[in-house]
């Protein structure tokens, strides 16, 4: 495992909400380049893998009654948790997506008249199906799907919200509150963290925004990370090229990452846990980077090196079981043929 968790931490799991993760969409402006960054903060190792999924895969919602069924239109490169959840990724059209924890999420009691979609493939559905945020928005209301949750880690609720971004810089936040779909659609919705619901996060940002030139909240809580990340993104300069754009995005995400501290100092009331890894995407040149925060791993995948068309094959790179000495630089040729994972 990349991150060893003591028995004491696991003993606390039934008490946790496990707030975690930050995401930003950065517009380089100069060459109309959009880059996205995301951190993964969690109480335990996520045993992540990176999967290559081609177009043409027959999928279903992985629920017993009335599962949503679809065929993937777009290939994608995604990062998983425990090979059970697509937690982050980008598709061949440049649509990126992230699932971040949102404790108060409520998808409603199961209504089998609505097509069901397991939370493990919730994000994957969007990556498989849409090329732009606008096309996803157009289907949201008429599709009437229902997200269905299942335990991923003992004692931790598997609930969250989704952020989608496309090559134009358009963004979409998808949440469920008391069983009702709530969305925020527009280029201005560039930052997402965790609790509380997004409209409340925006209100907190509005409170802080006038004073950010001389004061910023400094804790690792989701609301504080949201404010700092929104400020950094607002103040970031234009970038002339791929290298500078990704570096700017990485700097922002690293700045809101949570460092490792002795377990005795962790405030379990706040549920602030260390950053385990970070991912970055460039939607113009179509490159994905994965950066570990617990081992010296920094790798990238150029989408042009992988067959994401209908005649491609599913491939997997197991990060947890691969020696860190072999996880650096370009991962072309490092993936192995695999099967589609079974989602929770």
C-alpha positions in Angstrom: 0.0 0.0 0.0 1.2 3.5 -0.8 0.0 4.8 2.6 -0.1 2.7 5.7 -3.0 3.5 8.0 -2.7 2.4 11.6 -5.4 0.4 13.4 -6.3 3.5 15.4 -7.3 5.4 12.3 -9.4 2.5 11.1 -11.0 2.4 14.5 -12.2 6.0 14.0 -13.7 5.3 10.6 -17.3 4.9 11.8 -17.1 8.4 13.3 -15.8 10.2 10.2 -17.3 12.2 7.4 -13.9 12.3 5.6 -14.0 15.6 3.9 -11.4 15.6 1.2 -10.1 16.9 -2.1 -9.9 20.2 -4.0 -10.3 20.9 -7.8 -9.6 23.9 -10.0 -10.1 24.8 -13.6 -7.5 27.2 -14.9 -7.8 29.3 -18.1 -4.3 30.1 -19.5 -5.9 32.8 -21.8 -2.9 33.3 -24.1 -3.6 30.3 -26.3 -7.1 29.6 -24.9 -5.7 26.6 -23.0 -7.7 25.0 -20.2 -6.0 22.9 -17.5 -7.5 21.2 -14.6 -6.0 20.1 -11.3 -7.3 18.0 -8.4 -6.0 16.7 -5.1 -7.1 13.6 -3.3 -7.2 13.8 0.5 -8.4 10.7 2.3 -8.1 8.8 5.6 -6.6 5.7 4.0 -4.7 4.6 0.9 -7.0 4.6 -2.2 -5.0 1.8 -3.8 -5.5 3.6 -7.1 -5.1 2.4 -10.6 -5.2 4.2 -13.9 -7.4 2.6 -16.6 -7.5 3.1 -20.3 -11.1 2.6 -21.5 -11.8 2.6 -25.3 -15.0 3.7 -26.9 -17.6 1.1 -27.7 -17.8 -0.5 -24.3 -21.2 -1.9 -23.3 -22.0 -0.5 -19.9 -24.7 -0.7 -17.3 -25.4 1.1 -14.0 -24.4 -1.9 -11.9 -27.6 -1.9 -9.8 -30.1 -4.8 -9.4 -33.3 -3.1 -10.6 -33.6 -1.0 -13.8 -29.9 -0.2 -14.3 -29.0 2.6 -16.7 -27.5 1.1 -19.9 -25.3 2.7 -22.4 -22.5 2.2 -24.9 -19.4 4.4 -24.5 -19.1 7.0 -27.3 -15.7 8.3 -26.1 -12.6 6.6 -24.8 -11.1 7.8 -21.5 -8.2 7.6 -19.1 -9.3 7.5 -15.5 -8.0 7.1 -12.0 -9.9 4.7 -9.7 -10.3 4.1 -5.9 -9.9 0.4 -5.0 -10.7 -0.5 -8.6 -14.3 0.1 -7.6 -14.9 3.8 -8.4 -14.0 6.0 -11.3 -12.9 9.0 -9.2 -11.3 11.2 -11.8 -10.6 11.3 -15.6 -10.6 12.9 -19.0 -12.2 11.5 -22.2 -11.0 11.6 -25.8 -13.0 14.8 -26.4 -11.3 16.7 -23.6 -14.2 16.5 -21.1 -12.7 16.2 -17.6 -14.5 15.1 -14.5 -13.9 14.6 -10.8 -15.9 13.1 -7.9 -15.3 14.8 -4.6 -16.8 13.9 -1.2 -19.9 15.8 -0.1 -21.2 14.5 3.2 -24.8 15.9 3.1 -25.5 14.4 -0.3 -28.9 12.7 -0.5 -29.9 10.9 -3.7 -33.3 9.9 -2.4 -34.8 6.5 -1.6 -34.4 4.1 -4.5 -37.2 4.6 -7.1 -36.9 1.7 -9.5 -39.0 3.6 -12.1 -35.9 5.7 -12.6 -32.7 4.2 -14.3 -30.2 3.5 -11.5 -26.5 4.3 -11.7 -24.1 3.0 -9.1 -21.9 5.8 -7.7 -18.8 3.8 -8.8 -19.7 4.6 -12.4 -21.5 7.9 -12.0 -18.6 9.9 -13.3 -17.7 7.2 -15.9 -21.2 7.6 -17.5 -20.5 11.3 -18.2 -17.0 10.6 -19.6 -18.4 7.8 -21.8 -21.3 9.8 -23.1 -20.5 13.5 -23.6 -18.0 15.7 -25.4 -18.9 19.0 -23.8 -20.5 20.3 -20.6 -23.4 21.8 -22.6 -24.3 18.4 -24.0 -24.3 16.9 -20.5 -26.5 19.7 -19.2 -29.0 19.2 -22.1 -29.6 15.6 -21.0 -29.6 16.0 -17.2 -33.3 16.7 -16.6 -34.7 14.4 -19.2 -32.5 11.5 -18.3 -33.9 11.4 -14.7 -31.2 8.9 -13.5 -30.8 8.1 -9.8 -27.4 7.6 -8.2 -27.2 4.6 -5.9 -24.6 4.3 -3.2 -22.9 1.4 -1.6 -20.1 1.2 1.1 -16.6 1.6 -0.2 -14.7 1.8 3.1 -16.2 0.5 6.3 -17.8 3.4 8.3 -17.4 6.0 5.5 -20.4 7.1 3.5 -19.8 6.9 -0.3 -21.4 10.1 -1.3 -20.2 13.0 -3.4 -20.7 15.7 -6.0 -19.3 15.9 -9.5 -17.4 18.7 -11.3 -17.2 18.5 -15.1 -15.1 20.8 -17.4 -14.5 20.9 -21.1 -12.0 22.4 -23.6 -13.9 25.7 -23.7 -13.6 26.2 -20.0 -17.3 25.6 -19.3 -18.0 24.0 -15.9 -20.8 22.0 -14.3 -21.3 21.1 -10.7 -23.8 18.3 -10.0 -25.2 17.7 -6.5 -28.2 16.0 -5.0 -29.9 17.6 -2.0 -32.8 15.9 -0.3 -33.1 13.7 -3.4 -33.3 16.7 -5.8 -30.8 17.4 -8.6 -29.0 20.8 -8.1 -26.6 22.1 -10.7 -24.3 25.1 -11.2 -23.4 25.6 -14.9 -21.0 28.2 -16.2 -17.4 29.2 -16.8 -17.3 31.0 -13.5 -17.7 27.7 -11.4 -14.0 26.9 -11.5 -13.3 25.7 -7.9 -14.8 22.9 -5.9 -13.9 21.2 -2.6 -16.3 19.4 -0.2 -18.9 20.3 2.4 -21.1 22.3 2.6 -23.3 22.4 -0.6 -21.9 24.5 -3.4 -24.3 27.4 -3.0 -23.1 27.7 0.6 -19.5 27.6 -0.5 -20.2 30.4 -2.9 -21.7 32.5 -0.1 -18.5 31.9 2.0 -16.4 33.0 -0.9 -18.4 36.1 -1.3 -17.8 36.9 2.4 -14.0 36.5 2.0 -13.5 37.9 -1.4 -13.3 41.6 -0.5 -10.6 40.9 2.1 -8.4 38.3 0.2 -5.7 40.9 -0.6 -4.7 41.0 3.1 -6.3 37.9 4.7 -7.0 34.3 3.8 -8.4 31.5 5.9 -5.5 29.0 6.6 -6.9 25.7 7.7 -7.3 22.5 5.7 -11.1 22.5 6.0 -13.1 22.4 2.8 -14.4 26.0 3.1 -11.0 27.4 3.8 -9.4 25.5 0.9 -12.2 26.7 -1.4 -11.5 30.4 -0.5 -7.7 30.0 -1.0 -8.0 28.1 -4.2 -10.5 30.6 -5.6 -8.2 33.4 -4.7 -5.1 31.8 -6.2 -7.0 31.1 -9.4 -8.3 34.7 -9.6 -4.7 36.0 -9.1 -2.8 33.6 -11.4 -1.2 35.1 -14.4 -1.7 34.1 -18.0 0.4 31.2 -19.3 1.9 31.1 -22.8 2.3 27.4 -23.2 1.6 23.9 -21.9 4.5 23.7 -19.5 3.6 27.0 -17.8 -0.1 26.3 -17.7 0.3 23.0 -16.0 2.9 24.4 -13.6 0.5 27.2 -12.6 -2.3 24.7 -12.0 -0.1 22.4 -10.0 1.1 25.2 -7.8 -2.4 26.1 -6.9 -3.4 22.5 -6.0 -0.2 21.9 -4.1 -0.9 25.1 -2.1 -4.1 23.7 -0.8 -2.8 20.2 -0.2 -2.9 18.9 3.3 0.5 17.8 4.8 1.1 14.7 6.9 1.1 15.3 10.6 1.3 13.0 13.6 -1.9 11.1 14.1 -2.2 12.5 17.6 -2.5 16.0 16.1 -5.2 15.2 13.6 -8.5 17.0 14.6 -11.0 14.3 13.9 -13.9 16.7 14.5 -12.8 18.7 11.4 -12.0 15.5 9.3 -9.0 17.1 7.7 -6.8 14.3 6.2 -3.6 14.3 4.3 -3.3 14.6 0.5 -2.4 11.3 -1.1 -2.1 12.2 -4.8 -2.9 14.9 -7.4 -3.8 14.8 -11.0 -3.6 17.4 -13.8 -5.1 17.6 -17.3 -4.3 19.7 -20.3 -7.3 19.7 -22.6 -5.6 21.4 -25.5 -2.6 19.0 -26.0 -4.5 16.1 -24.3 -2.1 15.0 -21.6 -2.8 13.7 -18.1 -0.3 13.8 -15.2 -0.5 11.8 -11.9 1.6 12.9 -9.0 1.9 11.0 -5.7 2.1 12.9 -2.4 3.4 9.9 -0.5 6.1 8.5 -2.8 8.4 10.0 -5.4 6.0 9.2 -8.3 5.3 11.7 -11.2 4.0 10.2 -14.4 2.1 11.3 -17.5 0.0 9.8 -20.3 -0.2 11.5 -23.7 -3.7 10.6 -25.1 -2.2 10.3 -28.6 -0.2 7.3 -27.5 -3.3 5.2 -26.6 -6.0 3.6 -28.8 -9.2 5.0 -27.4 -11.3 4.2 -30.4 -13.8 1.3 -30.8 -11.1 -1.2 -31.6 -9.0 -0.3 -28.6 -8.6 -2.5 -25.5 -9.1 -2.0 -21.8 -5.7 -1.5 -20.1 -4.6 -0.9 -16.5 -1.6 0.5 -14.6 -1.8 -0.6 -11.0 -0.1 2.1 -9.0 -0.3 0.4 -5.6 1.5 -2.8 -6.8 4.0 -1.2 -9.1 7.4 -0.3 -7.6 7.9 3.5 -7.4 11.2 3.2 -9.3 9.1 2.2 -12.4 6.6 5.0 -12.0 8.3 8.1 -13.5 7.9 10.0 -16.7 6.0 8.7 -19.8 3.9 5.6 -19.1 3.6 4.6 -22.8 4.1 0.8 -22.9 3.7 0.3 -19.1 0.0 -0.6 -19.2 -1.3 -4.2 -19.2 -4.5 -5.6 -20.8 -7.3 -5.8 -18.2 -11.0 -6.2 -17.7 -13.5 -3.5 -16.8 -13.6 -3.3 -13.1 -16.8 -4.1 -11.1 -18.0 -0.9 -9.6 -19.6 -0.5 -6.1 
